Every structure is written in C-alpha cells, then in structure tokens.
Amino acid sequence: MDIKEILFKLADISGVSGNEDRASELAMEYLKKYSSDVKIKNRNVIANIGERSNDKPHVLLDAHIDQIGMICTYITDDGFIKVGNVGGLDRRLLMAQRVIIHGKRDITGIIVSTPPHLVSSDEKKASKVPEIEDICIDTGYTKAELEEIVSLGDSITFATECKELIGGRVTGKSLDDRCGVVAILCALEQLQGEELPCSLSVVFSAQEEVGERGAKIAAYEINPDIAIAVDVSFAYTADDIEYKCGKMGEGAMIGISPSLSRIISEKLIETAKMYNIPYQIEVMSGLTSTNADQFSVTRCGVKACTVSIPLKYMHTPVEVMQISDIENTARLIAEFIRRCS
C-alpha cells in the first residue's frame, strides 16, 4: 500500500470533532478491504475481523478520526464570522491564517489581523495570545450573502494541504491522528489472510479532541480484552526538554503509565526487541490524554496501552512527522497481534 498517498488523502479531508462524516466515510472505504463487517455507528467507524471465541482474546485497535478546528458561533452585521474552538487550538498561530468554512458549500476565509504598521507601540508591548472571542473571519461576503451559505454551528478548518518535506518527512494540518489511522490500515495489510490467535475490532473513533467521547461508547459496545490506542505524541524540537519528548525516525513510542496495563506495555516492548523494530518509551505519570484513558475503565476494565507516533507542532496547520514512524508502528502492531494469545 502507498502509505503517503493514503495519509495525504485522509489528512486533507475535513473531519472536525462532531462533524467527522467526510473523513469517516473515506476511512470506512479503506477498511472494507480488510473486513466485510464495517459500519459507522454513533459517528465511529467500526470493523470486526475474525470470529470471537472465549478461548482467545479480543483486541481493539483504535485511532481517532476527528481533528481540531473551529465552529461558527455568530455572523456580525459587517459580515465577519465569529468562532469557538473545537479541541485544543494553538491560538498563537491563528492570526492571518487561511481557513475553509464548511457550509452548504465550502468557502475560503482569512482570520483577521491588524497590519504591524497600524499597531501602536503600546499595543505591541501589550501584545498577547488572542482569546478565541477575539477571532473573526473575513470571507468578503456580506452578512446576507453569508447567511445563504453558512449556518451557525458549521465547522471550520485550516486551508492547508499535506506536503512532502525532505528526509521522508511530511507536513499537514491533521496528521493527528490520521497517521494513526494509516498505521492501523498498514498493520491490517500485513495481517491480511493470516489465521490470527485473536479476534480483532478496529475503531476509528469520533470526538477524541473533545473528551474521548467516541472511544468511550465504542469500547463499551465492543467489550475487548485488550485495547491499543494508536495516537501521536510530542516529537523533540529545539525549544523542548529532550527527555520529555520522542524523536522522529526512531519508531513508535510505547506508553508506560499508572493508568495503563504494564503487562501490555511489556509485551509490546518484548515484541519490538524480538523483531528488531525501532521503538521508544513514553513515560506518563498519570492519565495519558488519549483514548486509552477511556478503554482502561470500560465496563470491568480493559488492558489498555498507547502506541504513539512522534509529531512536531501538534494542533497547528503545519504538523510534521516521518513516514518511517508509521511503517514501524504498523510493524509493531502486526507482530503484537500475531503473538497475542
């Protein structure tokens, strides 16, 4: 499979939390190659692979399909769109960004910014991160024209497309967590046609960015024995604390945390060592801020772990990651499943 091509298609399509339909439908089409039992239920994309049995474990592989964005809250008399944030936007980067408003049809807008020539010295000294209430979008339309296209509650995304960088790296607006989706698809490609020691469910979950809501309801229905949340985590940049971050190109980050199953963490580490798969350790002192937090307390509890892909500039229009980390994450998942008995 062409990992980069699938990643670009998934990351470029819109899917803000609560409005994931376009991304979910595309992901479902990819999943149909590996399962005849695929559906969208309660906004989650769910696929079941293999026959469940009390004699073997049932494993849930998860990556969230939603992305951060904004939501239209008001249209001013002057024709500007006011917004609220959906998920953890980095507001430092919003000014002068080009965005797409997903109304009755998609239209382009620009987040308003004051030219530096018109900002007084006092205002420059007092400059601060704008509050979301300060943000407004200029589309060029009048209020009356906008109201024919845009409704309150419509979602808004950054108008950036995935691009290839040097060294096997790529950049895009929603690699979090479309790269996790691709890693699971790649693992399924490696496992296709094999008789596995476990049965599988795959969930591309909705609404992770607004409280891991999709994961909670999906895991309750599926009731797995083991759950792996494939997400992203922080890759090292020059202004970070090195030991708190992963490094791009050095493989998946296997989670260790009081809220995770140490048994599954150790099995993942053992698998990586056995098959010479590059990996890193990600130590978290409490909750993980991923869907694994929901899995571990579903019903009577699920053995949950995180497998995270290093990502730079998270929750911005220019997230960066390395393709080889997707490949090695997929290898780790596939070999773990083959040994999961």
Rosetta silent file (secondary structure, phi, psi, omega in degrees, C-alpha in Angstrom):
SEQUENCE: MDIKEILFKLADISGVSGNEDRASELAMEYLKKYSSDVKIKNRNVIANIGERSNDKPHVLLDAHIDQIGMICTYITDDGFIKVGNVGGLDRRLLMAQRVIIHGKRDITGIIVSTPPHLVSSDEKKASKVPEIEDICIDTGYTKAELEEIVSLGDSITFATECKELIGGRVTGKSLDDRCGVVAILCALEQLQGEELPCSLSVVFSAQEEVGERGAKIAAYEINPDIAIAVDVSFAYTADDIEYKCGKMGEGAMIGISPSLSRIISEKLIETAKMYNIPYQIEVMSGLTSTNADQFSVTRCGVKACTVSIPLKYMHTPVEVMQISDIENTARLIAEFIRRCS
SCORE:     score description
SCORE:     0.000 S_00000001
   1 L     0.000  149.541  179.809    0.000    0.000    0.000 S_00000001
   2 L   -89.889   96.195 -174.203    1.101    3.560   -0.664 S_00000001
   3 H   -59.834  -46.182 -176.564    1.276    4.952    2.873 S_00000001
   4 H   -64.413  -42.275 -179.739    1.976    8.515    1.864 S_00000001
   5 H   -62.334  -45.245  179.905   -0.835    8.673   -0.679 S_00000001
   6 H   -66.731  -40.785  178.498   -3.413    7.329    1.784 S_00000001
   7 H   -59.579  -46.921 -178.536   -2.131    9.610    4.546 S_00000001
   8 H   -62.090  -42.507  179.797   -2.407   12.694    2.344 S_00000001
   9 H   -63.433  -42.893 -179.100   -5.946   11.820    1.266 S_00000001
  10 H   -70.543  -40.514 -175.980   -7.084   11.230    4.841 S_00000001
  11 H   -74.109  -27.154 -178.145   -5.306   14.246    6.331 S_00000001
  12 H   -81.002  -21.203 -177.426   -6.539   16.670    3.677 S_00000001
  13 L   -82.329  147.993 -175.121  -10.217   15.784    4.065 S_00000001
  14 L   -78.628  148.668  178.994  -12.215   17.646    6.718 S_00000001
  15 L  -171.367   55.231  179.023  -13.354   15.935    9.908 S_00000001
  16 E   -64.871  146.253 -179.404  -13.640   18.336   12.843 S_00000001
  17 L   -47.320  129.608 -178.961  -14.894   16.731   16.062 S_00000001
  18 L    88.015  -10.741  179.401  -18.638   16.248   15.837 S_00000001
  19 E  -140.807   52.157 -172.273  -18.579   16.640   12.042 S_00000001
  20 L   -87.288    4.384 -166.304  -16.332   13.769   11.004 S_00000001
  21 H   -51.225  -48.155 -175.870  -18.572   12.426    8.222 S_00000001
  22 H   -62.786  -47.555 -179.385  -16.273   13.062    5.233 S_00000001
  23 H   -66.124  -39.960 -178.637  -13.188   11.619    6.922 S_00000001
  24 H   -64.332  -42.190 -179.191  -15.140    8.709    8.406 S_00000001
  25 H   -66.167  -37.564  177.363  -16.630    7.689    5.074 S_00000001
  26 H   -67.134  -45.183  179.337  -13.229    7.740    3.396 S_00000001
  27 H   -62.214  -37.456  178.532  -11.646    5.709    6.222 S_00000001
  28 H   -62.206  -38.987  178.602  -14.520    3.218    6.033 S_00000001
  29 H   -62.525  -40.434  176.855  -13.822    2.646    2.338 S_00000001
  30 H   -65.389  -38.199 -177.878  -10.202    1.788    3.125 S_00000001
  31 H   -67.310  -28.251 -176.643  -11.285   -0.570    5.933 S_00000001
  32 L   -61.582  -18.998  176.880  -13.601   -2.542    3.656 S_00000001
  33 L   -66.700  -25.295 -171.549  -10.535   -4.137    2.078 S_00000001
  34 L  -111.939   -7.163 -178.248   -9.850   -5.958    5.360 S_00000001
  35 L  -153.695  141.395  173.796  -13.326   -6.694    6.741 S_00000001
  36 L   -91.320   -3.458 -178.759  -16.802   -7.455    5.434 S_00000001
  37 E  -115.256   79.640 -177.319  -18.253   -6.218    8.726 S_00000001
  38 E  -126.666  137.675 -179.559  -17.699   -2.449    8.619 S_00000001
  39 E  -153.386  163.204  167.914  -20.112    0.256    9.744 S_00000001
  40 E  -110.215  120.178 -178.802  -20.397    3.781   11.022 S_00000001
  41 E  -135.118  127.345 -178.371  -22.235    3.840   14.322 S_00000001
  42 L    51.748   39.832  176.948  -22.580    6.815   16.635 S_00000001
  43 L    77.898  -12.790  177.411  -20.020    8.611   14.433 S_00000001
  44 E   -84.551  142.978  169.646  -17.396    5.876   14.992 S_00000001
  45 E   -91.754  123.291 -174.032  -16.072    3.747   12.129 S_00000001
  46 E  -127.878  132.333  174.764  -16.086    0.143   13.380 S_00000001
  47 E  -131.621  141.398  176.793  -14.784   -3.023   11.729 S_00000001
  48 E  -116.528  135.493 -175.881  -14.723   -6.566   13.093 S_00000001
  49 E  -132.140  123.128 -179.967  -12.179   -9.129   11.902 S_00000001
  50 L    87.138  160.392 -177.149  -12.203  -12.787   12.871 S_00000001
  51 L   -92.284  129.714  179.011  -14.654  -14.803   14.923 S_00000001
  52 L   -70.403  144.893  179.653  -14.881  -14.106   18.639 S_00000001
  53 L  -151.328  146.106  176.303  -14.268  -17.008   20.987 S_00000001
  54 L   -67.797  -13.900 -176.926  -13.898  -17.430   24.736 S_00000001
  55 L   -88.295   -4.910 -179.682  -10.711  -19.351   24.004 S_00000001
  56 L  -144.419  153.910 -176.663   -8.828  -16.384   22.576 S_00000001
  57 L   -72.271  155.413  172.967   -8.511  -12.672   23.374 S_00000001
  58 E  -110.805  124.840 -173.539  -10.372   -9.946   21.557 S_00000001
  59 E  -110.839  135.589  174.528   -8.189   -6.958   20.672 S_00000001
  60 E  -107.504  123.510  172.444   -9.345   -3.435   19.889 S_00000001
  61 E  -105.695  128.210 -174.315   -7.121   -1.240   17.701 S_00000001
  62 E  -131.430  141.108  164.597   -8.091    2.425   17.826 S_00000001
  63 E  -144.353  140.809 -176.750   -7.083    5.695   16.204 S_00000001
  64 E   -84.302  141.308 -174.610   -9.240    8.791   16.323 S_00000001
  65 L   -94.045  -16.521 -175.682  -10.593   10.130   13.045 S_00000001
  66 L   -82.521  165.291  179.423  -11.520   13.641   14.216 S_00000001
  67 E  -135.393  162.791  174.089   -9.356   16.749   14.102 S_00000001
  68 L   -70.652  163.185  177.771   -9.217   20.093   15.861 S_00000001
  69 E   178.803 -153.433  178.495  -10.889   23.092   14.274 S_00000001
  70 E  -135.065  168.936  179.897  -13.370   25.857   14.900 S_00000001
  71 E  -134.935  138.055 -179.806  -17.125   26.294   14.867 S_00000001
  72 E   -71.911  122.754 -179.175  -19.174   29.237   13.591 S_00000001
  73 E  -110.097  -20.145 -174.040  -20.878   30.953   16.524 S_00000001
  74 E  -168.710  148.750  171.946  -22.090   34.256   15.068 S_00000001
  75 E  -118.818  120.400 -175.253  -22.157   36.398   11.921 S_00000001
  76 L   -76.269  165.819  178.423  -21.692   40.111   12.573 S_00000001
  77 L   -62.337  -25.661  178.916  -23.594   42.876   10.827 S_00000001
  78 L   -84.216   -1.478  177.515  -20.355   43.677    8.950 S_00000001
  79 L    89.019   20.640  176.183  -20.183   40.142    7.557 S_00000001
  80 E   -98.033  145.114  179.376  -17.459   38.703    9.779 S_00000001
  81 E   -96.269  125.570  173.199  -17.697   35.170   11.193 S_00000001
  82 E   -95.268  151.218 -170.135  -17.076   34.737   14.917 S_00000001
  83 E  -134.928  163.317  165.176  -15.886   31.363   16.125 S_00000001
  84 E  -121.563  158.177  179.787  -15.395   28.995   19.028 S_00000001
  85 E   -86.170  145.610  172.197  -12.603   26.440   19.271 S_00000001
  86 E  -117.564  103.172 -173.728  -13.181   22.707   18.813 S_00000001
  87 L    87.943 -174.723 -171.109  -10.364   20.981   20.654 S_00000001
  88 L   -86.935   74.364  177.524   -7.073   22.470   21.792 S_00000001
  89 L   -64.044  142.538  170.361   -6.247   25.070   19.171 S_00000001
  90 L   -87.919   97.193 -172.181   -2.894   26.832   19.408 S_00000001
  91 H   -68.393  -16.864  179.213   -4.279   30.373   19.310 S_00000001
  92 H   -60.612  -25.076 -171.895   -0.784   31.883   18.874 S_00000001
  93 H  -104.437    7.035 -171.507   -0.869   30.835   15.227 S_00000001
  94 L   -77.246  -35.564 -171.668   -4.380   31.859   14.247 S_00000001
  95 L   -60.619  133.782  177.211   -3.884   35.409   13.026 S_00000001
  96 L    68.506   13.816  176.044   -3.824   35.795    9.215 S_00000001
  97 L   -77.212  146.649  172.706   -4.414   32.075    8.629 S_00000001
  98 E   -88.183  134.467 -175.813   -6.415   30.966    5.623 S_00000001
  99 E  -132.286  165.213  174.874   -9.375   28.771    6.594 S_00000001
 100 E  -119.296  127.265  175.041  -12.247   26.870    4.999 S_00000001
 101 E   -96.619  122.719 -175.147  -15.804   27.267    6.275 S_00000001
 102 E   -94.629   79.884  179.494  -17.763   24.075    5.634 S_00000001
 103 L   -97.265 -144.702  175.941  -21.230   25.443    4.974 S_00000001
 104 L   -60.003  -28.451  165.914  -23.744   24.493    2.304 S_00000001
 105 L  -142.097  159.985 -179.436  -20.634   24.663    0.175 S_00000001
 106 E   -76.130  132.052  174.189  -17.038   25.197    1.202 S_00000001
 107 E  -129.516  154.917 -177.683  -15.847   28.804    1.149 S_00000001
 108 E   -95.629  143.239  174.914  -12.475   30.335    1.954 S_00000001
 109 E  -140.646  167.435  178.499  -11.868   32.940    4.637 S_00000001
 110 E  -124.843  131.395  175.082   -8.973   34.744    6.293 S_00000001
 111 E   -72.556  126.812 -172.168   -8.621   35.236   10.028 S_00000001
 112 L   -64.283  137.721  171.500   -8.410   38.982   10.551 S_00000001
 113 L  -142.821  146.688  179.454   -5.134   40.522   11.673 S_00000001
 114 L   -86.107  127.199  178.207   -4.060   44.148   12.058 S_00000001
 115 L   -57.039  143.107 -177.702   -1.012   45.107    9.946 S_00000001
 116 H   -59.676  -26.378  179.898    2.013   45.911   12.139 S_00000001
 117 H   -64.643  -24.562 -176.223    2.176   49.408   10.592 S_00000001
 118 H  -101.079    4.654  179.703   -1.164   50.245   12.240 S_00000001
 119 L   -97.128  127.473 -179.675   -0.333   48.871   15.682 S_00000001
 120 L   -70.360  160.682  179.638    0.826   51.432   18.238 S_00000001
 121 H   -61.916  -36.299  178.547    3.997   50.862   20.247 S_00000001
 122 H   -64.680  -40.006  178.937    1.907   50.496   23.410 S_00000001
 123 H   -66.819  -36.801  178.444   -0.208   47.803   21.756 S_00000001
 124 H   -64.324  -40.647  179.372    2.913   45.974   20.614 S_00000001
 125 H   -65.367  -32.708 -176.722    4.280   45.958   24.166 S_00000001
 126 L   -94.024   10.239 -175.693    0.965   44.615   25.446 S_00000001
 127 L   -59.931  140.215 -177.331    0.628   42.006   22.707 S_00000001
 128 L  -147.478  170.264  176.819   -0.731   38.704   23.936 S_00000001
 129 L   -65.456  128.427 -177.774   -2.228   35.490   22.650 S_00000001
 130 L   -67.336  144.107  171.262   -5.693   36.349   21.315 S_00000001
 131 L   -75.182  154.353 -178.430   -8.715   34.910   23.063 S_00000001
 132 H   -61.256  -28.517  178.352  -10.961   32.817   20.871 S_00000001
 133 H   -67.962  -20.061 -179.943  -13.637   35.509   21.302 S_00000001
 134 H   -82.765  -13.237 -174.326  -11.289   37.984   19.584 S_00000001
 135 L   -80.336  133.868  170.153  -11.041   35.874   16.426 S_00000001
 136 E  -143.062  154.282 -172.236  -13.125   36.758   13.387 S_00000001
 137 E  -116.003  132.436  177.814  -13.006   35.580    9.795 S_00000001
 138 E  -102.219  120.869  178.619  -13.258   37.734    6.683 S_00000001
 139 L  -109.257  -12.511 -174.006  -14.752   35.986    3.643 S_00000001
 140 L    89.935  -11.714  178.595  -15.563   39.036    1.532 S_00000001
 141 L   -84.820  155.544  169.829  -19.275   38.254    1.720 S_00000001
 142 L   -78.398  168.994  177.681  -21.923   40.476    3.295 S_00000001
 143 H   -58.388  -45.673 -178.345  -23.946   39.192    6.229 S_00000001
 144 H   -62.302  -41.592  179.018  -26.920   38.492    3.955 S_00000001
 145 H   -66.189  -41.569  179.188  -24.755   36.611    1.468 S_00000001
 146 H   -62.041  -40.650 -176.126  -23.082   34.592    4.230 S_00000001
 147 H   -66.506  -15.649  174.107  -26.389   33.569    5.746 S_00000001
 148 L   -80.238  -17.133 -173.896  -27.292   31.901    2.440 S_00000001
 149 L  -114.999  -41.677 -170.164  -24.174   29.693    2.707 S_00000001
 150 L  -110.733  136.285  175.103  -23.112   29.419    6.345 S_00000001
 151 L  -113.727  151.096  173.806  -25.152   28.294    9.340 S_00000001
 152 L   -58.874  133.962 -177.380  -24.315   28.708   12.991 S_00000001
 153 L    98.152   -7.189  176.505  -22.545   25.539   14.078 S_00000001
 154 L   -66.917  147.443 -177.684  -20.767   24.911   10.772 S_00000001
 155 E   -87.956  157.743 -176.331  -17.220   23.649   11.165 S_00000001
 156 E  -135.662  133.046  179.746  -14.082   25.492   10.082 S_00000001
 157 E  -127.089  162.177  173.510  -10.679   24.022    9.239 S_00000001
 158 E   -67.541  141.982 -177.873   -7.257   25.337    8.266 S_00000001
 159 L   -94.062   57.751  176.066   -6.841   25.655    4.497 S_00000001
 160 L  -119.476  151.070  178.353   -3.544   23.781    4.255 S_00000001
 161 L  -117.195  153.695  178.472   -2.738   20.633    2.303 S_00000001
 162 L   -62.167  140.753  177.510   -0.212   17.913    3.032 S_00000001
 163 E  -135.615  151.029  177.673    3.207   18.447    1.513 S_00000001
 164 E   -87.736  136.309  174.673    6.302   16.311    1.319 S_00000001
 165 L  -108.500  178.610  177.838    9.456   17.503    3.083 S_00000001
 166 H   -76.746  163.617  173.876   12.991   16.163    2.781 S_00000001
 167 H    71.142   24.246  179.022   14.200   13.125    4.687 S_00000001
 168 H    76.281   16.548 -179.499   10.937   11.177    4.449 S_00000001
 169 E  -102.134  154.758  179.178    9.010   13.771    6.425 S_00000001
 170 E  -135.224  159.973  177.587    5.626   15.273    5.652 S_00000001
 171 E  -132.534  147.982  179.654    3.598   18.213    6.921 S_00000001
 172 E  -174.001  176.223 -172.652   -0.146   18.769    7.147 S_00000001
 173 L   -88.411  -22.752 -175.124   -2.991   20.099    9.258 S_00000001
 174 L  -139.664   42.809  171.984   -4.458   16.900   10.715 S_00000001
 175 H   -62.084  -27.664  167.583   -1.731   14.296   10.840 S_00000001
 176 H   -83.311  104.937    4.215   -3.034   13.998   14.415 S_00000001
 177 H  -125.919   36.259  178.201   -4.423   11.374   14.197 S_00000001
 178 H   -66.676  -24.767  175.960   -4.861   10.412   10.573 S_00000001
 179 H   -67.529  -32.359  174.947   -1.332    8.967   10.758 S_00000001
 180 H   -66.858  -39.042  175.720   -2.616    6.584   13.461 S_00000001
 181 H   -59.410  -46.179 -178.864   -5.444    5.545   11.139 S_00000001
 182 H   -65.510  -38.385  178.723   -2.910    4.812    8.388 S_00000001
 183 H   -60.681  -40.660  178.532   -0.681    2.840   10.777 S_00000001
 184 H   -68.177  -42.524  177.089   -3.603    0.548   11.638 S_00000001
 185 H   -59.460  -40.457  179.460   -4.528    0.140    7.958 S_00000001
 186 H   -66.224  -38.555  176.361   -0.906   -0.747    7.219 S_00000001
 187 H   -64.265  -41.952  178.009   -0.885   -3.322   10.041 S_00000001
 188 H   -63.063  -36.374  176.853   -4.080   -4.884    8.657 S_00000001
 189 H   -60.186  -40.781 -179.602   -2.437   -5.071    5.237 S_00000001
 190 H   -70.377  -29.694 -176.646    0.406   -7.083    6.775 S_00000001
 191 H   -91.714   -9.429 -172.038   -2.017   -9.400    8.596 S_00000001
 192 L   -57.931  130.847  177.658   -4.456   -9.897    5.724 S_00000001
 193 L    85.184   -5.380 -179.369   -5.238  -13.554    5.019 S_00000001
 194 L   -87.214  150.487  170.586   -3.477  -14.877    8.110 S_00000001
 195 L   -87.189  116.031 -171.838   -5.086  -17.059   10.766 S_00000001
 196 L   -98.540  153.576  178.821   -4.688  -14.994   13.906 S_00000001
 197 L   -81.111    4.217  179.926   -4.528  -16.105   17.548 S_00000001
 198 L  -145.072  165.029  169.054   -7.068  -13.424   18.473 S_00000001
 199 E   -98.525  159.714 -172.047  -10.114  -11.708   17.053 S_00000001
 200 E  -130.457  146.459  160.862   -9.969   -8.016   16.226 S_00000001
 201 E  -125.844  142.632  175.305  -12.058   -4.893   16.208 S_00000001
 202 E  -117.611  132.413  176.856  -10.850   -1.668   14.649 S_00000001
 203 E  -126.518  123.612  166.352  -12.315    1.685   15.668 S_00000001
 204 E  -100.996   98.383 -161.735  -11.596    4.990   14.000 S_00000001
 205 E   -88.281  148.849  179.955  -13.162    6.952   16.785 S_00000001
 206 L   -92.112  159.544  165.935  -15.003   10.247   16.777 S_00000001
 207 L    58.199   30.152  174.907  -14.794   13.219   19.122 S_00000001
 208 H   -65.380  -38.303 -174.231  -11.456   12.383   20.765 S_00000001
 209 H   -71.284   -9.838  178.421  -10.449   16.046   20.735 S_00000001
 210 H  -119.414   30.865  173.209  -13.493   16.999   22.824 S_00000001
 211 L   117.889   23.146  173.605  -13.196   14.396   25.563 S_00000001
 212 L    55.975   38.404 -172.361  -12.581   10.945   24.045 S_00000001
 213 H   -71.807  -43.976 -179.086  -16.311   10.514   23.600 S_00000001
 214 H   -63.330  -40.176 -179.906  -16.315    8.120   20.657 S_00000001
 215 H   -62.276  -38.489 -177.277  -13.843    5.763   22.281 S_00000001
 216 H   -61.999  -47.268 -176.156  -15.937    5.509   25.417 S_00000001
 217 H   -76.635  -33.579  179.531  -19.092    4.353   23.660 S_00000001
 218 H   -66.773  -44.432 -178.405  -17.301    2.128   21.138 S_00000001
 219 H   -66.536  -33.157  178.095  -15.325    0.254   23.782 S_00000001
 220 H   -63.664  -42.325  179.816  -18.455   -0.290   25.853 S_00000001
 221 H   -70.189  -44.839 -174.377  -20.163   -1.960   22.897 S_00000001
 222 H   -73.551  -36.085  177.860  -17.157   -3.963   21.698 S_00000001
 223 L    54.748   61.877 -177.995  -16.067   -5.078   25.187 S_00000001
 224 L   -80.129  167.470  171.930  -12.471   -6.048   24.263 S_00000001
 225 L   -89.691  -34.142 -177.958   -9.909   -7.819   26.429 S_00000001
 226 E  -133.637  140.248  177.978   -7.032   -5.662   25.155 S_00000001
 227 E  -136.036  133.391  177.108   -7.123   -2.179   23.642 S_00000001
 228 E  -120.152  120.279  176.075   -4.337   -0.227   21.948 S_00000001
 229 E   -92.353  114.719  178.981   -4.770    3.480   21.299 S_00000001
 230 E   -98.027  108.560 -174.776   -2.645    4.494   18.316 S_00000001
 231 E  -135.896 -164.963  175.723   -2.201    8.249   18.573 S_00000001
 232 E  -112.277  160.467  171.590    0.520   10.888   18.313 S_00000001
 233 E  -144.332  178.411 -167.041    2.820   12.324   20.933 S_00000001
 234 E   -77.803  122.671  173.289    5.345   15.115   21.135 S_00000001
 235 E   -89.891  148.499 -175.074    8.459   14.900   18.979 S_00000001
 236 L   -67.691  132.913  168.952   11.535   16.794   20.101 S_00000001
 237 L  -127.147  168.390 -169.991   12.160   20.308   18.799 S_00000001
 238 L   -60.017  -26.006 -176.901   14.933   22.709   19.746 S_00000001
 239 L   -96.866    8.908 -178.998   12.830   24.547   22.342 S_00000001
 240 L   -98.014  168.067  171.189   11.632   21.378   24.129 S_00000001
 241 L   -86.620  116.489 -167.363   13.005   19.399   27.051 S_00000001
 242 H   -57.902  -43.818 -173.394   14.642   16.494   25.253 S_00000001
 243 H   -72.836  -11.431  178.769   13.940   13.718   27.740 S_00000001
 244 H   -91.936   -0.108 -173.764   10.225   14.552   27.777 S_00000001
 245 L  -124.650  160.002  168.755    9.824   14.028   24.022 S_00000001
 246 E   -86.699  174.504  178.336   10.148   11.315   21.437 S_00000001
 247 L  -122.853  132.621  179.147   12.400   11.591   18.404 S_00000001
 248 L   -64.638  139.770  179.140   11.217   11.409   14.827 S_00000001
 249 L    87.341   -0.486 -178.343   12.562    8.459   12.877 S_00000001
 250 L  -111.227   17.741  172.162   13.175    6.321   15.962 S_00000001
 251 L    93.255  179.925 -177.325    9.912    4.388   15.928 S_00000001
 252 E   -67.241  152.267  177.342    6.718    4.237   17.921 S_00000001
 253 E   -99.815  110.954 -179.593    6.527    5.477   21.496 S_00000001
 254 E   -85.931  125.871 -173.743    5.258    2.674   23.753 S_00000001
 255 E   -80.931  139.683  170.290    3.389    4.078   26.725 S_00000001
 256 E  -129.594  124.015 -175.194    4.112    3.272   30.362 S_00000001
 257 L  -160.043  152.628  174.503    1.779    4.827   32.906 S_00000001
 258 L   -59.047  -23.695 -177.814   -0.057    4.007   36.152 S_00000001
 259 L   -90.620   -2.464 -179.744   -3.272    4.229   34.124 S_00000001
 260 L  -108.988  166.433  176.744   -2.101    1.699   31.501 S_00000001
 261 L   -81.241  115.081  178.235   -1.579   -2.058   31.600 S_00000001
 262 H   -65.455  -28.224  178.634    2.065   -2.746   32.371 S_00000001
 263 H   -61.955  -46.133 -178.723    1.523   -6.265   31.018 S_00000001
 264 H   -71.100  -39.163  176.540    0.654   -4.944   27.554 S_00000001
 265 H   -56.677  -46.275 -178.626    3.429   -2.339   27.659 S_00000001
 266 H   -67.078  -36.069  178.208    5.978   -5.062   28.388 S_00000001
 267 H   -66.579  -37.553  177.122    4.589   -7.332   25.662 S_00000001
 268 H   -65.640  -42.885  178.208    4.892   -4.510   23.138 S_00000001
 269 H   -63.045  -45.040  178.737    8.487   -3.845   24.218 S_00000001
 270 H   -59.610  -41.753  179.245    9.286   -7.570   24.065 S_00000001
 271 H   -63.824  -45.047  179.697    7.789   -7.755   20.557 S_00000001
 272 H   -60.035  -43.209  179.270    9.806   -4.770   19.352 S_00000001
 273 H   -65.707  -42.148 -175.949   13.026   -6.297   20.660 S_00000001
 274 H   -62.333  -36.816 -174.843   12.249   -9.737   19.223 S_00000001
 275 L  -108.743   15.290  177.421   11.696   -8.401   15.696 S_00000001
 276 L    53.447   44.853  178.325   14.251   -5.553   15.779 S_00000001
 277 L   -96.564  124.124  179.454   11.559   -2.914   15.407 S_00000001
 278 L   -58.312  138.231  178.540   12.681    0.581   16.451 S_00000001
 279 E  -152.239  164.923  176.157   10.773    1.853   19.476 S_00000001
 280 E  -135.060  158.256  176.983   10.878    4.450   22.236 S_00000001
 281 E  -100.903  133.106  174.242    9.488    4.548   25.760 S_00000001
 282 E  -117.733  109.402 -179.170    6.987    7.237   26.724 S_00000001
 283 E   -94.272  127.557  176.784    6.566    7.535   30.476 S_00000001
 284 L  -124.083  137.481 -171.976    3.439    9.298   31.745 S_00000001
 285 L   -88.058   -5.662 -179.480    2.836    9.867   35.427 S_00000001
 286 L  -153.373 -126.097  175.953   -0.967    9.733   35.337 S_00000001
 287 L   -70.722  161.619 -173.309   -3.590    9.785   32.620 S_00000001
 288 L  -101.010  -11.822 -174.152   -2.425    9.731   29.014 S_00000001
 289 L    60.353   31.684  174.005   -4.860   12.237   27.427 S_00000001
 290 L  -128.707  177.961  177.898   -5.636    9.604   24.795 S_00000001
 291 L   -63.444  -18.682  177.861   -8.479    7.170   24.213 S_00000001
 292 H   -59.071  -28.872  178.483   -6.597    4.641   26.352 S_00000001
 293 H   -63.060  -34.522  177.514   -7.897    6.511   29.396 S_00000001
 294 H   -77.812  -39.682 -177.989  -11.424    5.517   28.413 S_00000001
 295 H   -61.433  -41.370 -172.632  -10.533    1.953   27.462 S_00000001
 296 L   -67.142  -18.326  179.853   -8.888    1.143   30.780 S_00000001
 297 L  -117.405   16.709  176.513  -12.080    1.882   32.733 S_00000001
 298 L   -73.284  134.262 -179.479  -14.637    0.465   30.282 S_00000001
 299 L    49.024 -118.019 -179.856  -17.073   -1.973   31.905 S_00000001
 300 L   -95.097   11.548  177.828  -14.959   -4.022   34.324 S_00000001
 301 L   106.768  140.145  179.667  -11.684   -2.731   32.859 S_00000001
 302 L  -126.901  140.862  175.166   -9.645   -3.407   29.725 S_00000001
 303 E   -71.845  105.583 -172.185   -5.898   -3.969   29.443 S_00000001
 304 E  -117.239  149.821  175.560   -5.041   -0.786   27.572 S_00000001
 305 E  -149.880  161.029  175.562   -1.845    0.734   26.221 S_00000001
 306 E  -107.367  141.708  168.512   -0.750    3.579   23.969 S_00000001
 307 E  -127.606  110.064 -168.622    1.405    3.309   20.869 S_00000001
 308 E  -114.965  144.670  179.114    2.195    6.851   19.755 S_00000001
 309 E   -99.291  126.753 -178.937    3.782    8.321   16.629 S_00000001
 310 E   -61.732  134.110 -175.856    6.191   11.261   17.223 S_00000001
 311 E  -141.015  130.917  174.564    4.741   14.503   15.848 S_00000001
 312 E   -92.283  150.544  170.666    6.085   18.060   15.760 S_00000001
 313 L    59.615   46.199 -177.288    3.941   21.206   16.047 S_00000001
 314 L   -58.874  142.509  177.364    0.831   19.417   17.280 S_00000001
 315 L    62.992   36.130  174.127   -2.549   21.147   16.811 S_00000001
 316 L  -126.965  172.805  176.308   -1.223   23.614   14.251 S_00000001
 317 L   -73.006   -6.290 -172.765   -1.733   23.900   10.464 S_00000001
 318 L  -131.552   49.479  174.900    1.789   22.527    9.902 S_00000001
 319 E   -60.700  147.975 -176.936    2.167   19.338   11.916 S_00000001
 320 E  -131.655  137.541  176.257    5.265   17.337   10.897 S_00000001
 321 E  -150.746  172.785 -177.194    6.007   13.625   11.103 S_00000001
 322 E  -114.394  131.650 -176.361    8.160   10.954    9.482 S_00000001
 323 H   -59.459  -37.180 -178.404    6.712    8.229    7.256 S_00000001
 324 H   -61.368  -26.433  177.913    9.093    5.565    8.627 S_00000001
 325 H   -70.297  -33.145  172.876    7.484    6.004   12.056 S_00000001
 326 H   -65.114  -45.511 -178.463    4.126    4.973   10.584 S_00000001
 327 H   -60.132  -44.624 -178.371    5.773    1.943    8.968 S_00000001
 328 H   -73.890  -30.315  173.453    7.444    0.846   12.195 S_00000001
 329 H   -64.389  -42.715  178.380    4.288    1.461   14.223 S_00000001
 330 H   -62.790  -43.057  177.821    2.404   -0.795   11.799 S_00000001
 331 H   -59.964  -43.887 -179.762    5.083   -3.491   12.081 S_00000001
 332 H   -61.762  -45.880 -179.378    4.903   -3.373   15.869 S_00000001
 333 H   -62.899  -46.586 -177.420    1.111   -3.683   15.891 S_00000001
 334 H   -61.138  -45.483 -179.683    1.116   -6.531   13.373 S_00000001
 335 H   -68.906  -34.428  175.585    3.743   -8.568   15.232 S_00000001
 336 H   -61.824  -44.165  179.776    1.987   -7.921   18.556 S_00000001
 337 H   -63.616  -40.428 -179.830   -1.265   -9.271   17.093 S_00000001
 338 H   -62.662  -25.920 -177.444    0.500  -12.357   15.725 S_00000001
 339 L  -103.255    7.886 -170.452    1.782  -13.125   19.266 S_00000001
 340 L   -90.821   90.543 -179.661   -1.414  -12.210   21.095 S_00000001
 341 L  -134.646    0.000    0.000   -2.710  -15.424   22.613 S_00000001
